[in-house]
Amino acid sequence: AGDGERSADEARDRVSESARPDAAGTTSERPRSSAFGEVRALQRRVARHTALRILVLTLFLGAISLLYLRGQTSGFSALFAFLTVAVGYAISGISAALLRSKRLTQQLGYVQIVADQALWTGFVYITGGVTSGGVSLYGLTCIIGGMVLGRRGTIAAFASACLLYGALSVALVTHAI
């Protein structure tokens, strides 16, 4: 009888806090503290965003390398494109290192969103300026910002896109670049 009682006690102990009956005798799900779960989910989303950036940068690097090796582009545009990709890889490497520390994840997500908009601005500049089809990539980052950080991520992506695209437009109109 001792073993049967012990296994029943162990089974009772394994029942989660959220499924135990309340004072009225009903079993209702109590919300568990989800702060840790939310942080882990945010870390996964930011990590996926970093991986996506690396994939896009690798595709972009392949495309500009192919164009460069075929002799279809040279000079400043090719150099600027390679520099843009190098900066993107550097940001991704720093982001990955910071993600491993599991600190400042939300702030890192915002930095990545703004950095992506800056990288798109470089891409837009070398592919035709304000009339480039690459302008639509700003919207992609707004969507990613919403997926990674929620509404505030979308707002941060939109605001940084407006500022960077506006700065590019002014710089082109005033012949600063």
C-alpha positions in Angstrom: 0.0 0.0 0.0 3.0 2.3 0.6 4.0 2.2 -3.1 0.5 2.9 -4.3 0.1 5.9 -2.0 3.5 7.2 -3.0 2.7 7.0 -6.7 -0.7 8.7 -6.2 1.1 11.5 -4.3 3.7 11.9 -7.1 0.9 12.0 -9.7 -0.9 14.7 -7.6 2.4 16.7 -7.4 2.8 16.5 -11.2 -0.5 18.3 -11.8 0.2 21.9 -12.8 -0.7 24.8 -10.5 -3.0 26.1 -13.3 -5.2 23.0 -13.3 -5.9 22.6 -9.5 -9.4 23.3 -8.3 -10.1 26.7 -6.8 -12.1 27.4 -3.6 -15.4 26.7 -5.4 -14.1 23.3 -6.6 -13.9 24.2 -10.3 -10.8 23.8 -12.3 -10.0 26.9 -14.2 -6.8 27.7 -16.0 -4.8 30.4 -14.2 -2.4 32.3 -16.4 1.2 31.4 -15.6 3.9 34.0 -15.5 4.7 34.4 -19.1 7.5 36.9 -18.9 10.2 34.3 -19.4 8.3 32.7 -22.3 7.8 36.1 -23.9 11.5 36.9 -23.7 12.4 33.5 -25.2 9.9 34.1 -28.0 11.3 37.5 -28.7 14.8 36.1 -28.8 13.7 33.5 -31.3 12.0 36.2 -33.5 15.1 38.4 -33.4 17.3 35.4 -34.2 15.1 34.6 -37.2 15.3 38.2 -38.3 19.1 38.0 -38.1 19.1 34.8 -40.1 16.8 36.3 -42.7 19.1 39.3 -43.0 22.1 37.1 -43.6 20.2 35.1 -46.3 19.2 38.3 -48.1 22.7 39.8 -47.8 24.1 36.5 -49.2 21.7 36.6 -52.2 22.5 40.3 -52.7 26.3 39.6 -52.5 25.9 36.8 -55.1 24.0 39.1 -57.4 26.5 42.0 -57.2 29.4 39.6 -57.5 27.9 38.1 -60.7 27.3 41.5 -62.2 30.8 42.7 -61.1 32.5 39.6 -62.6 30.6 40.0 -65.8 31.8 43.6 -66.1 28.3 45.0 -66.0 29.1 47.3 -63.1 32.3 48.8 -61.8 33.5 51.8 -59.9 31.7 53.5 -57.2 28.4 51.5 -57.4 30.1 48.2 -57.1 32.3 49.4 -54.2 29.3 50.9 -52.4 27.3 47.7 -52.9 30.1 45.6 -51.5 30.5 48.0 -48.6 26.7 47.9 -47.9 26.8 44.1 -47.7 29.9 44.2 -45.5 28.2 46.5 -43.1 25.1 44.3 -43.1 27.2 41.2 -42.3 29.0 43.1 -39.5 25.6 44.1 -38.0 24.4 40.6 -38.2 27.5 39.2 -36.5 27.3 41.7 -33.7 23.6 40.9 -33.3 24.2 37.2 -33.2 26.9 37.7 -30.5 24.6 39.9 -28.4 21.7 37.4 -28.8 23.9 34.7 -27.3 24.3 36.9 -24.2 20.4 36.9 -23.9 20.4 40.6 -22.8 19.0 43.7 -24.4 17.0 41.6 -26.9 14.2 44.1 -27.5 16.7 47.0 -28.0 18.6 44.8 -30.4 15.5 44.1 -32.3 14.9 47.9 -32.8 18.5 48.4 -33.8 18.2 45.7 -36.4 15.0 47.2 -37.8 16.6 50.6 -38.2 19.8 49.1 -39.6 17.8 47.2 -42.2 16.2 50.5 -43.3 19.6 52.0 -43.6 20.8 49.1 -45.7 17.8 49.4 -47.9 18.6 53.1 -48.3 22.0 52.2 -49.6 20.5 49.7 -51.9 17.9 52.2 -53.2 20.7 54.7 -53.7 22.8 52.5 -56.0 19.8 51.1 -57.9 18.4 54.4 -59.2 17.7 56.6 -56.2 14.2 57.7 -55.2 12.7 56.1 -58.4 14.2 52.7 -57.7 12.0 49.7 -57.3 13.9 48.9 -54.2 11.8 51.5 -52.3 9.3 48.7 -51.7 11.8 47.0 -49.4 11.1 49.6 -46.8 7.6 48.2 -46.5 9.0 44.7 -46.1 11.0 45.9 -43.1 7.8 47.5 -41.6 6.1 44.1 -41.9 9.1 42.3 -40.3 9.2 45.0 -37.6 5.6 44.1 -36.7 6.3 40.4 -36.7 9.3 40.7 -34.5 8.4 43.6 -32.1 4.7 44.2 -32.6 3.1 47.6 -33.3 6.0 49.5 -31.9 8.4 47.7 -34.3 6.2 48.6 -37.2 6.2 52.3 -36.1 10.0 52.3 -35.6 10.5 50.7 -39.1 8.1 53.3 -40.7 9.6 56.3 -38.9 13.2 55.2 -39.8 12.2 54.6 -43.4 10.6 58.0 -43.6 13.7 59.7 -42.2 16.2 57.8 -44.3 14.3 58.0 -47.5 13.6 61.7 -46.9 17.3 62.3 -46.2 18.2 60.4 -49.4 15.7 62.4 -51.4 17.0 65.7 -50.0 20.6 64.7 -50.6 19.9 63.7 -54.2 17.9 66.9 -55.0 20.6 69.2 -53.5 23.4 67.2 -55.2 25.0 66.4 -51.9 25.5 62.9 -53.2 
